[in-house]
Amino acid sequence: MTRDTDPRPAHLPAVLEPAAQQKATQRDPNTVVLSYEQVEALGRDLDEVRARVVADLGEKDREYLYSIIRAQRGFEVAGRALMYLGFFPPAWLAGVGALSVSKILDNMEIGHNVMHGQYDWMREDTYNSREFEWDNVCPGDQWKHSHNYLHHTFTNILGEDRDIGYGILRMARDQKWNPYYLGNLGYATALMLLFEWGVMLHDLEAENLVAGKRKWSDVKGLLKGMWRKAGRQVLKDYVVFPALTGPLFVSTLLGNASANLVRNVWAYSIIFCGHFPTGAQTFTAEECADETRGQWYLRQMLGSANITGGTLFHIMSGNLSHQIEHHLFPDLPASRYPTIAGEVREICERYGLPYNTGSLSHQLGSTWKKIAKLSLPNFMTRDDDDLVVIVEREKPASVA
């Protein structure tokens, strides 16, 4: 879903009168107060960034995509071929490594980005958001509903964005605690190891099925799609390709399972580091009612986090290491995010807003610490000292 077709409203804390704003600023140095006009100016600044990138899209973006596709296919062919040498441990490990890279590229830099519509402007039959299907057990059409629509429309809104905890984790202090969440760390570990399956089941809303809020008859179509897609993936990775290696069936099966495991752990880590480290904020539906474009942009900035790294790291993350830029511009080619990150950061600094970024180890440690902390009731832990952003949500009468 693009910002042009769905400028979805969002958060910000309660409106304060000018005098109250001044008191808030004096009382707490961690509080930033933005006027309605400032937020709308921020929105215009970001619109200008987006417009420049859109105007510049062309052959270099097409060639970038096809270079990644060639690399992905090369790694897959190499990985499959090396499985025929599975009796030789170094060859087996190399095969697992090559298949892991292939699956990560297909999942992160190709599948995720193509299905976001980032290359729809090319008007090509295969690599567009309507036709593309990835090497993953989750059907592409179901993923586009749960991710492109629900997540990117209702980003970080409690009760509406189901990516907050994926229906099994407590990932915000405003989520009501119950003893079930004592298992937060265990559930998160299981989700990490089986991430593609968790993504597949996401659209079922299993917690609502268990609670009786959704009927099994409501999800019959979803289940059929999952069965077809997951069945093909299981057949490919755990039957057909292992069988092609004859007596090396078991080693090939284990190799394919290992590559899927590596891809699951990597994808989970990148995605969770972009959404849940310290400083990433969540919002209520009331805070996000009747949101302007500028306020929508502001919610994306406050609810996302980046990961620092080199060019190869960014490619292997599908450039979701630039999660702030991705949430601002989900339909722009992700390879453009590094080129605009400096400008987005400068805009944040200009308006006194945080630009949450850090190394993979820092963001990962912060995320797992939050998972552990939120397994406990709020009275047993303390709030993080996050920057508080207060905005005037209504247009002043003096503004035409």
N, C-alpha and C positions, 0 to 999 in steps of 0.2 A: 504494500500500500504506500503510495507516494504522498508527500506533504501537499502537492498540488491538488490531489483529489480528496484528501481527508485531513484537513488541518484540525486535528483532534485537540480539544481543550485539556487543560491540566491544572496542576497544583499551584498553590502557594498559600502560605499561612494567612491568618486573618488580616483584614484591612485595618490599618491604624491611621488615626488622624495625624496631621503633621506634628502636633505637640507631643503625642504619644510616641511617634517615631523618633523624635529628638531624644526623649527620655530613654527609649530602648537603646539607642546608640551610645548614650552616655553611660548607661548601666552595664552594658556588656560589650566589650571590644570584639567578641566573636559574632556580633550581629551586624548584618549588612541590610540597609534599608534602600529599596529601589522604588522610585515613583512609577506610576503607570506609564508616563512618557519615556522613562529610561528603559523599561522592559520592551516597549514597542520599538525604541531605537535599536536595542540589541537585536530584536527580530529582523529589522531592516538590514543591519550589518551582516547578519548571517544569510539573509536572502541574497545579498550581493555576492557573498562567497559562492553560494550555490549556483547562481546565474553565470558567474564567470567559468566555473567548471563545466556546466552544461554546454555553454557556447564553444568550449574548447574540445569537446569529445570528438574522437575521430579515429584515424587509422592506428595511431600508437596504442590506443586502448584495445582495439580489436587484436592487434598483434600481441599485446601483453596476454590477453586471455588465451589465444591460441598457443603461445609459448608455454603457458602453464599446462594446458591440455596435453601438449606434446611431452612435456616432462612427466606428467602423471602417467600417461600411457607407457612411456619408456620404463619407469620404475615398476609398473605392474608387469610388463613383459619380463623384465629382469627377475622380479620376485618369483613369478610362476616358473620360469626356467630353472632357477636355482633350487626349487623344490625337488627337481629330478636328481639333485645331488644331495638329497637330505641325509644320506648315510654318512656324509662328511660334515661334522658339526659346524665348522666355520662357514660352509656354504649355506647350511640351514639358517644360521643366524643372519647371514647377509640377505638371504631370501626374505626372512621375517622383516628385516630392516627396510628392504626395498618395498615390500607390500605395505608396510606401515606408512611409509612416506606417500605411496600412491593413494592409500585410503584417506589419509589426512588431507592431501591436496584436493581429492575429489569431494570430500565432505566440506572443507573449510573455504578454500579459495575458489573452487569451481561451483559446487552444488549450492552452498549457502548463498553465494553472491548472485549466481545466475537466477535462482528461484526468487530472489528479491527483486528481480526486474532490472538489475543494474546494467544489463546488456540488451534489453528489449529494443533500444534505439537502433541496434544493428539490423533489425528486421530479418533475422536468420531463423531458419526452420528449427534447428536443433538446440541452439543455446539461447533460448528465451524462457521466461518464467512460466509460460503455459505448457510447454512441451517437455522440458528437461526432467529427468528422473535420476536420482543419485544412487550411489552404491551404499545403501543404508536400508535397514528393515522398515523405517518409517515411510509410508507413502508420501510422495511429494505434495499432493493436494491437501492432505491432512496437516502436514507441517506448515504449509503456507497459511492455513487458517489459524492454527495455534500460535504461530510465530509472527508472520507478516501482519496479520490482522490484530489478533488479541494482544500480543506482546508489544508491537510497535505502535498500536493505537492507544492502549491503556498502560503504557510503560510505568511500572513501579506503583500502580494504584492498587492498594490492598483490596482484595475481594474481586478485582477485575482482571488484573494481570496474573495469570496462573503460573508464569515463570518464577514468581516469588515463592520459592520453596517447592515448585513442581507438584504441589498437592500433598507432599509427604514431609517437608521440612519446615521448621519455624525459622524464618530469615528476617524477621523484623520484630522489634519490641512491642509494636502495636498489635501483633497477632496474639490472640488470647492463648495463654499457656495452659497445657494440661499434662499429666504425667506421661502421656505418649511421647512427648518431645524429649524426654530423658534419653531416648535413643537417637537423637539428632545426628551424632557422629557416625553411628552405625548405618543409619539410613543414607547419609551422604556418601559413605564409602561404597555401599551397594550401588547407589545411583551412578557413581563414578565408574565402577567396573562394568556396569551394564548400561552405559549411557544411551546407546542407540535404541535399546529396548525401552528405556524410560521415556525417551523422546517419542517413540512409537505409541506408547500407551497414554501419552499426555492428553490427547484430544478426547479420550474416553471420559475424562474427569472421574477417575475411579473412586475418589473420596466421596463424590456426590452420589455415585451408584451405591456405595456402602451405606451412606446416610439416608438413602431413599429419596434424594432430591432429583434423581434422574432415573428413568426406567431403562431396563435392558432393551426394550423395544425401540428406544430412542437411538440406540447405538448399533443396531444391526448392520446398517450400511458401513459404518466405520470398521466393524469387526471383519466384514467381508474383505474390505480393502487391505486391512492389516494382514489377514490370512494369506491373501494373494501375494502381497509384496514380501512379507517375511518368509513365506514358503519358498519363493524364488531365491531369496538371498541365502537361506539355509541350504537349499539344494545345490546352489553354485559353490559356496565356500566349504561345505562339509560333506558333500557327496560327489559331485561331478569332478571338480578339480583334484580332490584326493584320489578318486578312482582312476583318473588319467595317469597318475604316477605309479599305478600298479602296486607292487610290493611295498612301496613307500606311502601307502594310503594313510597310515596312522601319523607318520611324521608330517605329512602335508596337511592333514586335518589340524594337527596341533599348531603348525606354522600359521595357517589361516586364522585360527582362533587367537593366536598370540598377536597377530597384526590387528585384528579387530579390537583386542584388549588395549593395545597401545593407542589406537585411534580414539577409543572411548575415554581413556584417562586424559589424553591430550585435549580433546574437545571439551570435556567437562572442566578441566583446569582453566583453559582460556576463557570460557564462557562465564564461569563463576567469578574469576578475577575481574571481569569486566562489569559485573553486576552487584557483587556482594561484599567487597572489601570495606574496611572502615571508611566512613565518609560518604558512601553511596546511600542516598536517601530514598525513603518510600513516602507515599502520599495517600490521602483519603479521597474518596469519590467527591465528598463535599468540597474539598479544597480545589478540586479540578473541574468544577462545574463552569460552563460558559467561558471556556478558556480562549484567550486570543492566541494568535500565531506566536507572538513573542513569549507569552507565558508557556506555550507548548515547548518552544525551544529551551526555555529556562528549566523546565522539568527534565528534559533529556540531559542537560548538563549536570544537574544536581544528582541525578540517579545513575550516572555511569562513571566508569573509571578506565583509565588506559594502563598499558604495560609497556615499559621501555624495552628497547632491544634493537638489534641490527636488521638489515634488509632481509636476510634469510629467515630470521625469527618472525618478522612481520608477514612474510609470504606463507610460512607454515601455519600461522594463526589465521589465515584468510584476511589479514589486516584487521581482525577483530581485537587486536592489541590496541587499535584506535577505536575503542568502543564509544567514546564520547562523540567522535566524528560520525561513527556509524549510526548512532541514535539520532543525531541531528539530520543526517542526509542518508537514510537507508537505501535509497534507490540510485545513488551515485556509485560508479565503479570503485570498489574498495581500494584498488591500487592508487587512487587519488588521495586517500586519507592522509598519508604521510606528507604530501605536498601542501596540504591546507592546515595541518595540525598546529604549526607555529602561529598561523593567523587566528585560529580558533582560541588558542591559548592567550594570545594578546588581547582578544576581545573579552575573555573571561577576566583578565587582570584589569582591563580598562574599567569594568563595571564592579570590581571588587569581589568577583566570584571565584570559588575554588576551581582548580583544574586538577582533578584527582589522578595522579599518575605515579608509577613506581616500578621497580624491577619485578620480574616474575616471582622471585622468592619472597619479596616483601608483600606483594598483593596476595600471593597464595597463603602465606602465613597469616595475614590479616583476615582472609576469608575463613580459613579453618578455625581461627580463634573465635570469630563471630559465630560460626556454627556451634562450637562448643559452648560459648557463653549463652546463646539463645536456647540451649537445651534446658536451662534453668529458669525458674520464675524470676520476674523482674526485680523483686525485693532482694534477691541474692546477688545481683550484679549492679553495676553503675552504668549510666548513660555515657556514650562517647561524647567527647567535646567537639561535636560537629559545628561548623559554621551555620548560623541561623540566618536565613534570607527572608526578609519581610517585604511584601509588596503591596502597593495600592492596586486592588483588583478591578476597581470600577473606574471608568473614564471620568476624570474631573469635569464638572460643569463648564469650566473655563476652556476645555479642549473641544474644538468644533468637531 
